[in-house]
Amino acid sequence: MFKPLRTIAAVCLATATYFIPINVLGQEKELPPQEVDMQWAVKVPTRDGVALNATVFRAHGQKERLPVVFTLTPYIGDSYLDRAMYFARHGYVYALVDVRGRGNSGGNFAPFENDARDGYDLVEWFAKQTWCNGKVAMWGGSYAGFDQWATLKEFPPHLATIVPAAAAHAGVDFPYDSNIGSLYLMQWLSFTSGVTSNAHLFGEESYWGPKWREMYRQHLPYKTLDTLIGNPSPMFQKWIAHPMADAYYDSLAPSPDDYKKIAIPILTITGSYDGDQPGAMTYYRHHMEYGGSDAKARHYLVIGPWDHAGTRTPNREVGGLKFGEASMVDLNKLHLDWYDWTMKSGSRPAFLEKRVMYYVMAQDKWKSADTLDAVANDSLKLALSSNGNAGDVFQSGSLTSDHAVGPSDHFVYDPMDTRSGDAESFSDPSYLASGRGALNLYGRGVVYHSAASDHETEINGYAKLRVWLSMDVPDTDLLASIYEVRADGGSVLLTQAQMRARYRHSLRKAEPVPVNKPELYEFRNFMWFSRRLEKGSRIRLVLECPNSIQVEKNYNSGGDVASESGKDAKTAHITLFHDTSYTSELELPVVKP
């Protein structure tokens, strides 16, 4: 979760449906709006006797039985009032439910661990109420996207559909992203501590920024973060004890057999700059891999240009990038049309032309495809080369279509160097459009540029990077960033991927790096994106060892990273090879006319 994509956008689980004013885009103007009735403190029993608290909204005077839509959230149901009112005025019963241990619900909150069973019990309880016709659906994003998948894997008989947006996936993008921790974890755990909303604490940058810098400058062990924050957390320590993908995280997500049994229609929503995109896309890809043909035909995917919050309330500006009017999809209306189609025998939403809908940035156009693989029909392979001096944007190496031979490149990462972190803004509103990260490498990375393109180029999908590296330490962290550098000199961050070297072969097995032995490092976890590059644009690739105030620092010793501190620091000397024996290459999925 590095800045910008893997930290600011992925500071994600709570995000901003709560903190950004919610505008119901394109909502019909009803004069006066339909009156809504509320049932406060509806207690829903669960199998172990804990009562969950629901606030139920229905159209005033409702007589007929209707489908129920509910949100299960740790952020207190009141944060989604706007959505509840909207759907209650448009033909649905809507329930806002606090997760176990939060708000007015009973029990203790253990993130991710109880939502599957509780979700099942909620579905079946709602289905039996006199105001429900037996069809139940869910709404929500981030954590409330996760618990839709968690509920689905229990297969409650009356669950008719789910619409998970920006769904976090335990073990994929939260609490670790590619097995690398973020200081944001304790910000989120503090937000969800206790039973009441801690929204002001969560958003108080003047508190969190100095704490991150204290951790960074004093070179404290990551595992002491909760104590430093002033909120000792058993859950944080539990996650520390599970630093890689394992059976604990597997138990929180659908299994291959679960995907095979899925039979209900699903609408997945994510964004090119959604920090939980890795989670949302993992659910989608696994269903496409293991699911039955009929179920897969009823699973639709929408990928907008949005950040995490935009997957529920789109904004035309994200991280300094401005998008066209077409990006402003009325997602409430899309949900409504989807629910009407799947629960009221309505027509398929007009927006969903095919099973995959994606927005092409810089073209302001939505396109459709039958499958995710069909969004690109060719690939652009660019080999890395240089004269042995690719240390910054001014003396960079090259990305070429032929495999030029040249001397290796070298960079150095000293974990005790705090220059870049001190210069880093805790919250940079122009992080996507600035490109400043490539200017402040301080010798700990390398940069490569392609030649200026003589035509527009549409890139859709996942980038891949294969680089041959050797290093003199048993472990370090790596971050690859891909930019468009426009003809006017401006740059746009397109996508990023990160890797902890000990997991270069598998996220499930740690292997020390052999000293000074060339090995192939394959980055296959870039964020999905779609953008039309201008004529005259170049591709910029930056590969570095990240050194940020916002992430768990790797001190390169090869030990338990969460326990490492400055006393364990080892300086990494890294060599990147690109010659006849070792081909390092960037591959981009493109649309060939």
N, C-alpha and C positions, 0 to 999 in steps of 0.2 A: 504494500500500500504506500508506494512512494509518491511524493509530490512530482507532478500534479495529479496524474491519473490514479496512482495507487495510494495516495494519501488524502488529498483534499476531496477528490470525487469519491473515494472509498471510505471517507469518514462518514460512514454510510448508514449504518443500521438505523440510526435514529432519524435521520435527516428530515428533510425539510418540509414534508407535508405538515409537520407541526409548526415549524418556525417561519415558513414563508406563507404569506397570506394566500388563502385558497380562493381562486376565482373560478367559478363554474363557467368555463368557456363556452360560449354559444348557447347558454341556457335560455330556454324559451321565456319570454317576458309574459308572465301571467298576471293579469290585473283583476282582482288581487290574486296572489299565489294561493294555491290550495292549502287549506288548513291541515295541520298535522297534529295527531294525538300522540302523547308520550306515556310510556309506562316506566316509571323510575324503579331502580333497584329490583329488577326481576332476578330472582335467585335460581340459577340452573344447577341442578345436582350433577355430580360426577360419580363415577363408579366407586371411588374411595371415600365418598362422603363430603368432599370439599365442594363448597358452593361457589360458582363463578357468577360475577355480577354483570348483568346485561341491562342496557337501556334500550327499549324497543320503541320504534317510531312507526306509526301507521297513518294512512290518510284518514282525516276526520270522518267518522261515521262509517268506516269500512264495514261492509256486510259480507262480501264474498271472500272465500279463502284465496290467498295469494302466495306466490313464492316468497321465501325469506332469503335475504342477503345479509351476511354478517361479517364484521371485521373483528378479529381476535388480536389484540394489541397490548404491548407492555407500556405504551405511551399514554395511557388513560383515554378511555373512549371519547371523552369530550373533545379531543383533538381532531376528531373526524366528524364533527357535528354537521358541517356543510354537506358532506357526502350523504349522511343519513337523511337529511332534509330533502336533498335532491331526489334520491331514489324513492323515498316515501311519497313524494309528490308525483312520481311517475310509475305508479302501479306495483310497488313492491313493499313488503314489510322489511324494515332495516333494523338490525340489532348491533349495537356497539358493545363489545365484550372485553372487559379487562382480563388479561391473562392471569393465571394462578399466581397469587402473591403480590399483585399490583392493583392499584386503585382500590375498589371496594370488593374485590374477589378474595376468597379465603386462600389458605395455604401459603407456601413459600415459593418465591420466584427463583427458578433455576433455569437460566436461558437455554432454550431449545429442548429441554429434557422432558417436559410434560405436555407439550402442545399437541402431539399426535393423538394421545388418548383423550385429552380434553376436547380437541377438535371433533373427534368422532362423537363423543357424548353430546356436544352442543348440536351437531347436525341432527342427530336422532331425536333430541329433545324438542328442537324447533319444529321438526317435521310432524310431531304429534299435537301441536297446539291448534286450538280451534280457528285461529286466523291464518293458518298455513295450509296450503294444498298438497303438502307432502314433498315439495321440491325445495331444495336448499342450495344456495351458492355462497361463495365467499368473495370478498373484495379486500384489496390492500397490497402494499408494496413493502420491500425491504424485509423487516422481521415478519410483517403480515403477509409477505409473499412466501417466506420460508414456511410459516405454519399452514399455508394452504397445501403445499406439497407434503408436509408432515401429516396433515389430516387425510389427504388422499391415499397415502400409503397404508392407512388402516382400513380403507374401503367401506366407509359408512354407506349403507344401502340407499339413503335418500340424498346423498350429495350429487347434484345434477351437473355442476360445472365448477371450475375454478378459473380465476383470471389473475395469476401471480405476476406482479410487476416488480422488477428489480429485486428478485427473490434472492436473499442471502442463502448460501449453501455451506453448512458447517463442514469444515475440513477443506474447503476450496478457497473461499474468499473471506471467511470469518470463522474463528478469531484470528487465524493467520491467513495470509495471502502467499501462496507458494512456499509455505512453511516459514515465512518471515513475519515477525510480529510488528505491531504498531503501537505507539504510545496512546493512540486514540482509544484503545481498548478500555483503559481506565476512565477516560472521559465518558464513554458510553456506559460503563458499569456504574459510574457515579450518577449519571442521568437516570438509570433504572434502579437505583438503590432505594430501599424503603418501599412505601406504598403510594406516596404522592408524587406529583410531577416535580422534577427538578430542572425545568426548562431553562430557567435563568442561569443556574450554575452551568449547565451544559453549554450554553452559548456565551459564557463570559470569557472572551479571549484574553483579557488582561490577567486572568488567573492561570489559564492553561499554558499560554505561551511562555511565561517565565519558568513554569515547572518543567516544561520540555527542555528549555535551555539549561536549567540547573542540572538535569539528568545528563545532558550532552556535555557540558563543560567540566563537570566533576567526574565524568566517566564512571557512573554508577551502574551496578548490575541491573539488567532489565527486570529481574524478578523482584527488585525492591521498589518498583514503581508505585505499587498500591500504597505502601507505607509513606513514600515521599508525597503522594497526593493527599494523604490524610484519611484514606478510606481503605484499610486492610480488607482484602477481598478473597474469601475462599474460592470463589469461582475463577478469579484471575489466576490463583495458584493452581487450580485444577487444570486450567488451559496450559499453564507453563509445563505441567507434567505430561501434556500431550502435544509436543511441538511439531509433530508430523501427522500426515493422514494415517489413520489407524482405525481399529474396530470401533472405538468410542464414537468417532465422527460418522463412520459408516452406519451405525445404528440409528442415526438421526435423519437419514435420507432414504429414499426408495432404493431397494435392491434391484438387481437385474430381473429377478422373478416378479417383483412388484410392478416394474415397468411393463412386463409382459401381460399383466392382468388389467392394466388401466383400460377403461372402456368409455369414460366420459369425455366430452369435448373440453379442450383447454385453449386458452388464449394467453400466451406469454408475451410480456412487454418488457423491453429494456432499451438502453440508449448507448450510443457510441462512447459517451463519456460517463456512463453509469458505473460507479465504483463496484457495484454488485453485479455487473455484467458477467463476470466469470461464473458466478453462481447460477444466474438465470440461464445462461447458455449451456452450462453443464447439465442441468435438468433437461433442457430441450434436446441436447445431443444424445443423452442417454436414452431418452424416450424414442428418439429416431433410431437408435441402435438396437434396442431390445424390444420395443413395443410391437404390437400387432398391426397389420396393414390398415385395418378399419379405424383403429384408434389414432394412428399417426395421421390419417387423412383428415381427422377432426382436430388436429393440434395446429393452431395458427401462431405465427411469430411476427411481432412488430418491433422493429429496431429504428428508433428515431435518432435525431442528433443530440439528444438530451443528456443532461447529467442525472444524478440520482433522483433529485426532487422532480425533475422534468418528466420522469416516467409516470407521474400522476398529474402534475400541473406544468405543462410545457412553458418555457420562457424563450423568447427569441434571442437572448444573449446568454452565452455560457462561457465563462472563463475568458472573456474578452472577444470571443467569436460571436458574430451576429448572423442569424439565419433568416431566411425569407419567410413570407407569410404561410407558405405551405407547411412549415414545421409546426405550426400552431394547431395541432389536431385537438379536437374536442374529445378528450379521453372519457369524460363522463358520458357523453353521447355514445361513444364507441362501446363502453360497458353496457349501457342501456340497450343498445341494439343487439349486443351479444346475448344478454340475458333474455331479451325478447325472442331471439332465434332459438336458443337452447332450452328455454323453459316455457315459452308461450306460443310455439309454432309460428314465429314470425319469419321474416326473410333474413337471409344472411346479410350481415352489415355490408353496406355498399363499399365501405373503405377497404374491405378485405377482398381485393380482386383475386389474389391467389394466396397460398398458404404462408408465404413469406413476403412481408411488406417492409421495405427499407427506404430510408431517406438518403439521397445523395447530396452531401454537403457541397456547397459552392455551385450547385445546379438548382437548388430549391425545388427538388422534384422527388416524388415518391415513385418507386418502382416495385414490381412484384415478380416473384419467381415461384415455381412449384416446390423447389427444395433450396436449402441453404447453399448447397454446392453449385447451384445453377446461377448464382449471382455474378460469377466471373467465368469466363471461357478460355482464359489463357493465363500465363504467368510471366513476370518479368524477373529474370535472374541477373543480379548485379554482383560481380566479384569484387572483393575488397583488395586494394593494392595501395602502395605508397612508396615514397623514397626513403622510408624509415623514420619519417618525422610527421606523424599524424596527431600530434598532441593537442591541437586546438583548431578553432574554426578558421584561423588565418593561414595555418600551414597544415591543412588537412590532407588525408589520403583521398583516394578516388573509389567510386563505385562504377564499374565498367562492365559492358556486356562480354568482354573477352577477359581471359584469365591472365592478366599482366603479371609478370614475375618481378618481385622487388624484395628488398630487405624487410625483415620483421619489424613490427612496431612494439614499443615498450611503454608501460605506464606504472605508476607507483601509488599505492594507497597506504597511508599512515593513519591508523585509527585515532591517533592522538592529535591530529591536525584538526582544529576546530574552526578554521577560517570560513569554510563554505556554510556550515550550520549557523554561525553567528550572522552571516550576511543574509540568510534565508528569511524571507517574510513568513510569518506564521500563517497568514491568510492572504494569498495573492489573487486579487480578483481578475487578473489578466493572464493567468498561468498558461492557458492554451495558446494564446496569441503572442506571448512575449519572446519565447525562445531563449530566455536569458540563461537557462541551465547549461546550455552549450558553451557559454562564455566564461563560466566560473568553475572549470574543472580542476584547477590547481595541480595539474600534472597527474591526476588520478584516472584519466580516461583518454580515449582516442575518438577522432571525428573523421567521417568520410562523406564526400559529396559526389553526386552524379553530375554529369554534364546537363546543361539546360535542355529541356525537352523542346522539340520543334513542333509539338502538337499537344492538344489537351489529352489527358490520360485519366481514365476512370479506374479507381482502385476500390475493390469491394471484397471484404472478407478478412482473413487472418494472414498476417505477414509471418514469415519464418526466417530465422537467422541461424546459420551454422558457422561457428568460428572455432578455429584451432587455437587453444591457449595452453600455456604452461605457467606455473607459478611456484614460488618457493615457500609457500605456507600451506598447511593442510586444509584450509577453508577460507573463503571470503564470500562476499555478496557481489552480484553483478546486476547492472541495470542497463537495458537496451532501449533507446528512444529513437523514434523515426519522425522526422519533420518534413513538411513541404516548405521549401524556401522559395518564395515567389520572386518574380522578376524585379519587383520594386524593393527587394531586400527584406521584406517582412517574412515572418515564419509562423507556421502553424504546427503545433504538436499533433500528430496523427494517432500514435499508439505507443504503448510501452509494454515491456515484459521484464520480469526480474527472476533471479535464480540465486539460491544459496548453493555454492559449489559442491558441498557434500551431498546434495540431492540431484546432481547433474544427470544421474542415470535413472533415478526413481524418487518420487516424493515420499515413498514408503520405506526407504532404506538409506541410511546415512553411510557414505563411504569417504574416508579421508582422501584428499587429493595427493597423488604421488608427486614428490618434489621434482620440479623442473622437467617433467615429462609431458610432451605435447599430448593433449586429449581433445576430442571433439565435444564442444558444448552446443547443444541444440535448444534454441528458444522456440517453443511451440505454444506459448501461453500469452501471446500478444492479445490485446483487446481488439475485438472485431470493429471495423469501421468502414465507412463508404464516403468517398470524396472524389470530386472531379478536380484534378490538378490543372492549373492554368498552363497555357503555352508559355514556355520560357522558365517554368519552374524547375527546381532541382530537388532531389531527395537528399536529406541529411540523415546519417546514422551516427548516433553517439553511443559508445559503449564505455561504461565507467563502473567504478566501485562506489556505490552511493554512500554519502556521509551526511546524514540529515538529522535534524533535531526531532523528526517526527516518526522515526522507525527504530526498532530494536537494532542496536549497533553490533556488528560482528567484529570482534577484536582479532580474528584470524588465528586464534590459537588451536582451533580444532576441538575444543572442549565443549561443555554445555554452554551454548551462546547466552542463555538467559542468566547464567551465573557469572559470566565473564565481566571484567571491569578493566580499567586502565592498566592495572598491574599485569594483566595477561596479554597486553597488546603486542602484536607482531606486525611489522611492516611487510606488505605484499609487493613483490616485484613481479609483474605480469608481462608475458610476451604473447603477442598475437601474430600468428603465422599466416602468410598468404604467398605461397610459392608452388612449384610444381608438385611437391610432395603433400602439401597441406593447403587445400582450397577452402577459403572462408568466403561465405556467400550469403547475400540477402535475397529473399524471394518474395515478390509481391503479387497478389492475385489481381489481374487486370481484365478489363473488357476490351476485347479486340473487335473493331468494327467489321 
